[in-house]
């Protein structure tokens, strides 16, 4: 029997909060933007190339 089955979140005690109400509002995130796949592939190719040219980078397959 797992102890995790009996865990519950504690209620948040707001009486000691020092965060003003305008900082506690949640921002909405919209993920409707279309992704340019070619641009994304080029970006990651540059990242991988940059990693391979890093003098401190090594591959475990080199061992």
BELFENZI-V810939 format. One record per pair of residues at least 12 apart in sequence whose ideal C-beta (glycine too) atoms are under 10 Angstrom apart, sorted by the first residue. I is the first residue (numbers start at 1). J is the second residue. Records with the same first field share a line. If there is no record, write none. Layout:
BEGIN
I = J, J
END
This chain:
BEGIN
none
END
